[in-house]
Amino acid sequence: MCDKKINDLVGENYLYASVLYYFGIQFYNYSEQTLDQACKARGLNTRSVIRSLESANRAANPSLSLASLPVDLVIAYLKHTHFTFVKQQLPYLVNLINHLNAPQVPIAKDLQLLFPLFVEDFIHHIYQEEDTLFNYITLLHQATAREYNQGQLYFEMEKHSIRKYAVEHETHDDEMIGIREITDHYAVGPHTSLHLRVLYSELENFERELRTHANVENDILFPKSILLEKTVNEMLRQKIKLN
């Protein structure tokens, strides 16, 4: 592997491009160098990079194991994926798009205009989700585990509704429809450049991960939270009766 050209390695497995990126090797800048040459140029231990390449694999679908967890741990998982999206995957995608050769790739300018808008909307959406929905569910969970401020809890439950959030979430699930349409569903041909093939593969994978993320929220988080909200509502009613 160490004597293979970077272009050949990435052509064998597009996932290698992202592994190399996190080591500071952008495959399109080192395409004709061997892995060993690129590692030496970056001051890296070639064997360590090879081990990372050999262990590269997509994560398994987490939905099955998450279904048995309490709601606070489901939220912790979702927040972690938000962090991964914002701090790792999106910057990598932006980097790939920004370095497309516009004269050779006609779609480059469209992607360079549209993708930053998608990123801005997406980041706003997930932070809003954490600040409202996740905080509300966390408050409900805490109310079942320990003493709570009855007035604050009542006020928050009057202001929020898990069912309403669930309906709104269902209608905004397909965030990448615009990207998918301008790329013709990530279609490639026999003459498509390696750079564009890697980008489309990563966009497609990111969309799959978004779909998995949405499924965790729709199929696990919301059903658990609806039951939780019902339980806390009944707790409040009983407490009001006692008073």
Summary of the structure (lengths in Angstrom):
residues: 243
radius of gyration: 22.8
end to end distance: 73.3
largest distance: 77.4
contacts: 685
relative contact order: 0.12
helix: 74%
strand: 1%
